[in-house]
Amino acid sequence: MFVIVGFVVAFILIIVFANPRMRGCRWREDRRAGKGAYHCVACGATTVTPDGKPPRMCLADKAPPR
């Protein structure tokens, strides 16, 4: 019984915390470009964040053409 409840709770948490705008993004820190510089290996977008954390949105529309 607890296993089923655990699966239901986990599924609900995944739905609540999943961000559909970020599903295709895989941000990697680019230390050669400086602190807070990130590069998306999925679409090729690059950005620098002021807080040093990965971006929370997809920047595919600002990516250079492949």
N, CA, C and O atoms as a GROMACS GRO file, in nm:
protein
  264
    1MET      N    1   0.082  -0.120   0.000
    1MET     CA    2   0.000   0.000   0.000
    1MET      C    3   0.087   0.127   0.000
    1MET      O    4   0.060   0.222  -0.073
    2PHE      N    5   0.193   0.126   0.083
    2PHE     CA    6   0.280   0.243   0.091
    2PHE      C    7   0.356   0.265  -0.040
    2PHE      O    8   0.388   0.378  -0.076
    3VAL      N    9   0.383   0.157  -0.110
    3VAL     CA   10   0.455   0.168  -0.237
    3VAL      C   11   0.368   0.240  -0.340
    3VAL      O   12   0.417   0.326  -0.413
    4ILE      N   13   0.243   0.207  -0.345
    4ILE     CA   14   0.151   0.271  -0.439
    4ILE      C   15   0.136   0.419  -0.407
    4ILE      O   16   0.140   0.503  -0.497
    5VAL      N   17   0.119   0.451  -0.280
    5VAL     CA   18   0.108   0.591  -0.239
    5VAL      C   19   0.237   0.665  -0.272
    5VAL      O   20   0.232   0.780  -0.316
    6GLY      N   21   0.351   0.602  -0.252
    6GLY     CA   22   0.479   0.664  -0.285
    6GLY      C   23   0.492   0.694  -0.433
    6GLY      O   24   0.540   0.801  -0.471
    7PHE      N   25   0.449   0.600  -0.518
    7PHE     CA   26   0.452   0.624  -0.663
    7PHE      C   27   0.360   0.737  -0.704
    7PHE      O   28   0.396   0.818  -0.789
    8VAL      N   29   0.243   0.743  -0.644
    8VAL     CA   30   0.148   0.850  -0.676
    8VAL      C   31   0.206   0.985  -0.635
    8VAL      O   32   0.198   1.081  -0.712
    9VAL      N   33   0.263   0.994  -0.516
    9VAL     CA   34   0.321   1.119  -0.469
    9VAL      C   35   0.439   1.159  -0.558
    9VAL      O   36   0.452   1.276  -0.593
   10ALA      N   37   0.524   1.064  -0.596
   10ALA     CA   38   0.637   1.094  -0.682
   10ALA      C   39   0.590   1.143  -0.819
   10ALA      O   40   0.646   1.238  -0.873
   11PHE      N   41   0.488   1.081  -0.874
   11PHE     CA   42   0.434   1.122  -1.004
   11PHE      C   43   0.378   1.264  -0.996
   11PHE      O   44   0.400   1.344  -1.087
   12ILE      N   45   0.307   1.295  -0.890
   12ILE     CA   46   0.251   1.430  -0.874
   12ILE      C   47   0.362   1.533  -0.860
   12ILE      O   48   0.354   1.641  -0.918
   13LEU      N   49   0.466   1.502  -0.784
   13LEU     CA   50   0.579   1.595  -0.768
   13LEU      C   51   0.651   1.618  -0.901
   13LEU      O   52   0.692   1.730  -0.930
   14ILE      N   53   0.665   1.515  -0.980
   14ILE     CA   54   0.729   1.530  -1.111
   14ILE      C   55   0.647   1.623  -1.199
   14ILE      O   56   0.702   1.709  -1.268
   15ILE      N   57   0.516   1.605  -1.198
   15ILE     CA   58   0.429   1.692  -1.278
   15ILE      C   59   0.436   1.837  -1.231
   15ILE      O   60   0.442   1.928  -1.313
   16VAL      N   61   0.436   1.858  -1.101
   16VAL     CA   62   0.436   1.993  -1.046
   16VAL      C   63   0.569   2.063  -1.074
   16VAL      O   64   0.570   2.181  -1.111
   17PHE      N   65   0.681   1.994  -1.057
   17PHE     CA   66   0.811   2.058  -1.068
   17PHE      C   67   0.874   2.050  -1.206
   17PHE      O   68   0.978   2.111  -1.230
   18ALA      N   69   0.815   1.976  -1.297
   18ALA     CA   70   0.869   1.968  -1.433
   18ALA      C   71   0.843   2.100  -1.505
   18ALA      O   72   0.732   2.154  -1.501
   19ASN      N   73   0.945   2.151  -1.568
   19ASN     CA   74   0.933   2.276  -1.640
   19ASN      C   75   0.934   2.244  -1.789
   19ASN      O   76   1.040   2.211  -1.842
   20PRO      N   77   0.821   2.253  -1.858
   20PRO     CA   78   0.817   2.214  -1.999
   20PRO      C   79   0.905   2.301  -2.088
   20PRO      O   80   0.943   2.258  -2.197
   21ARG      N   81   0.939   2.421  -2.046
   21ARG     CA   82   1.025   2.507  -2.127
   21ARG      C   83   1.170   2.460  -2.125
   21ARG      O   84   1.249   2.504  -2.208
   22MET      N   85   1.205   2.373  -2.032
   22MET     CA   86   1.344   2.331  -2.018
   22MET      C   87   1.369   2.186  -2.058
   22MET      O   88   1.480   2.136  -2.039
   23ARG      N   89   1.273   2.118  -2.113
   23ARG     CA   90   1.288   1.975  -2.140
   23ARG      C   91   1.401   1.945  -2.237
   23ARG      O   92   1.469   1.844  -2.222
   24GLY      N   93   1.422   2.029  -2.337
   24GLY     CA   94   1.526   2.001  -2.435
   24GLY      C   95   1.661   2.058  -2.399
   24GLY      O   96   1.760   2.026  -2.465
   25CYS      N   97   1.669   2.142  -2.296
   25CYS     CA   98   1.793   2.211  -2.264
   25CYS      C   99   1.883   2.127  -2.173
   25CYS      O  100   1.836   2.062  -2.079
   26ARG      N  101   2.012   2.131  -2.203
   26ARG     CA  102   2.112   2.066  -2.119
   26ARG      C  103   2.229   2.164  -2.105
   26ARG      O  104   2.322   2.163  -2.184
   27TRP      N  105   2.222   2.248  -2.003
   27TRP     CA  106   2.320   2.353  -1.983
   27TRP      C  107   2.446   2.298  -1.920
   27TRP      O  108   2.440   2.221  -1.824
   28ARG      N  109   2.561   2.338  -1.975
   28ARG     CA  110   2.692   2.302  -1.920
   28ARG      C  111   2.770   2.431  -1.898
   28ARG      O  112   2.768   2.522  -1.980
   29GLU      N  113   2.839   2.437  -1.785
   29GLU     CA  114   2.917   2.556  -1.754
   29GLU      C  115   3.040   2.562  -1.843
   29GLU      O  116   3.110   2.462  -1.860
   30ASP      N  117   3.067   2.677  -1.899
   30ASP     CA  118   3.184   2.699  -1.985
   30ASP      C  119   3.284   2.783  -1.906
   30ASP      O  120   3.278   2.906  -1.908
   31ARG      N  121   3.373   2.717  -1.837
   31ARG     CA  122   3.467   2.787  -1.750
   31ARG      C  123   3.571   2.867  -1.827
   31ARG      O  124   3.631   2.960  -1.772
   32ARG      N  125   3.593   2.832  -1.952
   32ARG     CA  126   3.689   2.909  -2.034
   32ARG      C  127   3.636   3.049  -2.061
   32ARG      O  128   3.714   3.142  -2.078
   33ALA      N  129   3.503   3.064  -2.066
   33ALA     CA  130   3.441   3.193  -2.098
   33ALA      C  131   3.418   3.278  -1.973
   33ALA      O  132   3.377   3.394  -1.984
   34GLY      N  133   3.444   3.225  -1.855
   34GLY     CA  134   3.430   3.302  -1.733
   34GLY      C  135   3.321   3.247  -1.642
   34GLY      O  136   3.248   3.155  -1.678
   35LYS      N  137   3.314   3.306  -1.525
   35LYS     CA  138   3.217   3.260  -1.425
   35LYS      C  139   3.075   3.293  -1.470
   35LYS      O  140   3.046   3.405  -1.513
   36GLY      N  141   2.988   3.195  -1.461
   36GLY     CA  142   2.848   3.215  -1.497
   36GLY      C  143   2.818   3.201  -1.644
   36GLY      O  144   2.706   3.229  -1.687
   37ALA      N  145   2.915   3.158  -1.723
   37ALA     CA  146   2.893   3.138  -1.866
   37ALA      C  147   2.845   2.995  -1.889
   37ALA      O  148   2.904   2.900  -1.838
   38TYR      N  149   2.737   2.980  -1.966
   38TYR     CA  150   2.680   2.849  -1.991
   38TYR      C  151   2.656   2.829  -2.139
   38TYR      O  152   2.632   2.924  -2.214
   39HIS      N  153   2.664   2.702  -2.180
   39HIS     CA  154   2.642   2.662  -2.318
   39HIS      C  155   2.545   2.544  -2.317
   39HIS      O  156   2.564   2.449  -2.242
   40CYS      N  157   2.441   2.549  -2.400
   40CYS     CA  158   2.344   2.440  -2.410
   40CYS      C  159   2.394   2.342  -2.515
   40CYS      O  160   2.415   2.378  -2.631
   41VAL      N  161   2.412   2.216  -2.475
   41VAL     CA  162   2.461   2.116  -2.568
   41VAL      C  163   2.350   2.066  -2.660
   41VAL      O  164   2.379   1.997  -2.757
   42ALA      N  165   2.225   2.097  -2.632
   42ALA     CA  166   2.114   2.053  -2.716
   42ALA      C  167   2.092   2.147  -2.834
   42ALA      O  168   2.075   2.101  -2.947
   43CYS      N  169   2.094   2.278  -2.810
   43CYS     CA  170   2.062   2.372  -2.918
   43CYS      C  171   2.177   2.464  -2.955
   43CYS      O  172   2.173   2.529  -3.059
   44GLY      N  173   2.280   2.473  -2.872
   44GLY     CA  174   2.396   2.556  -2.903
   44GLY      C  175   2.389   2.697  -2.848
   44GLY      O  176   2.478   2.777  -2.875
   45ALA      N  177   2.285   2.730  -2.773
   45ALA     CA  178   2.272   2.865  -2.718
   45ALA      C  179   2.379   2.888  -2.610
   45ALA      O  180   2.420   2.794  -2.541
   46THR      N  181   2.424   3.012  -2.597
   46THR     CA  182   2.519   3.048  -2.494
   46THR      C  183   2.465   3.170  -2.419
   46THR      O  184   2.394   3.253  -2.477
   47THR      N  185   2.499   3.180  -2.292
   47THR     CA  186   2.455   3.293  -2.211
   47THR      C  187   2.545   3.306  -2.089
   47THR      O  188   2.616   3.212  -2.051
   48VAL      N  189   2.540   3.422  -2.028
   48VAL     CA  190   2.609   3.447  -1.901
   48VAL      C  191   2.504   3.490  -1.801
   48VAL      O  192   2.426   3.581  -1.828
   49THR      N  193   2.502   3.423  -1.686
   49THR     CA  194   2.403   3.456  -1.584
   49THR      C  195   2.469   3.535  -1.472
   49THR      O  196   2.583   3.508  -1.436
   50PRO      N  197   2.398   3.633  -1.417
   50PRO     CA  198   2.458   3.716  -1.312
   50PRO      C  199   2.480   3.642  -1.180
   50PRO      O  200   2.570   3.677  -1.104
   51ASP      N  201   2.398   3.540  -1.153
   51ASP     CA  202   2.411   3.469  -1.025
   51ASP      C  203   2.500   3.346  -1.034
   51ASP      O  204   2.525   3.282  -0.932
   52GLY      N  205   2.547   3.312  -1.154
   52GLY     CA  206   2.636   3.197  -1.170
   52GLY      C  207   2.564   3.064  -1.177
   52GLY      O  208   2.630   2.960  -1.184
   53LYS      N  209   2.433   3.063  -1.176
   53LYS     CA  210   2.355   2.940  -1.185
   53LYS      C  211   2.308   2.920  -1.329
   53LYS      O  212   2.298   3.016  -1.405
   54PRO      N  213   2.280   2.795  -1.368
   54PRO     CA  214   2.233   2.770  -1.504
   54PRO      C  215   2.102   2.843  -1.532
   54PRO      O  216   2.023   2.864  -1.440
   55PRO      N  217   2.078   2.880  -1.657
   55PRO     CA  218   1.953   2.947  -1.691
   55PRO      C  219   1.833   2.857  -1.662
   55PRO      O  220   1.843   2.735  -1.663
   56ARG      N  221   1.720   2.920  -1.636
   56ARG     CA  222   1.598   2.845  -1.606
   56ARG      C  223   1.500   2.846  -1.723
   56ARG      O  224   1.386   2.803  -1.708
   57MET      N  225   1.545   2.894  -1.838
   57MET     CA  226   1.459   2.894  -1.956
   57MET      C  227   1.539   2.855  -2.079
   57MET      O  228   1.662   2.865  -2.080
   58CYS      N  229   1.469   2.812  -2.180
   58CYS     CA  230   1.533   2.772  -2.305
   58CYS      C  231   1.566   2.897  -2.386
   58CYS      O  232   1.483   2.987  -2.400
   59LEU      N  233   1.685   2.901  -2.438
   59LEU     CA  234   1.728   3.013  -2.522
   59LEU      C  235   1.754   2.967  -2.665
   59LEU      O  236   1.839   3.024  -2.734
   60ALA      N  237   1.681   2.864  -2.709
   60ALA     CA  238   1.702   2.808  -2.843
   60ALA      C  239   1.676   2.911  -2.952
   60ALA      O  240   1.741   2.907  -3.057
   61ASP      N  241   1.583   3.003  -2.930
   61ASP     CA  242   1.555   3.104  -3.033
   61ASP      C  243   1.669   3.204  -3.050
   61ASP      O  244   1.674   3.274  -3.151
   62LYS      N  245   1.760   3.211  -2.952
   62LYS     CA  246   1.874   3.302  -2.960
   62LYS      C  247   2.002   3.228  -2.995
   62LYS      O  248   2.111   3.287  -2.993
   63ALA      N  249   1.991   3.100  -3.027
   63ALA     CA  250   2.108   3.018  -3.059
   63ALA      C  251   2.156   3.048  -3.201
   63ALA      O  252   2.076   3.084  -3.287
   64PRO      N  253   2.285   3.034  -3.224
   64PRO     CA  254   2.335   3.054  -3.361
   64PRO      C  255   2.283   2.941  -3.451
   64PRO      O  256   2.261   2.830  -3.402
   65PRO      N  257   2.263   2.968  -3.580
   65PRO     CA  258   2.214   2.862  -3.668
   65PRO      C  259   2.316   2.751  -3.683
   65PRO      O  260   2.437   2.776  -3.684
   66ARG      N  261   2.266   2.630  -3.696
   66ARG     CA  262   2.356   2.515  -3.709
   66ARG      C  263   2.384   2.485  -3.852
   66ARG      O  264   2.458   2.391  -3.882
   0.00000   0.00000   0.00000
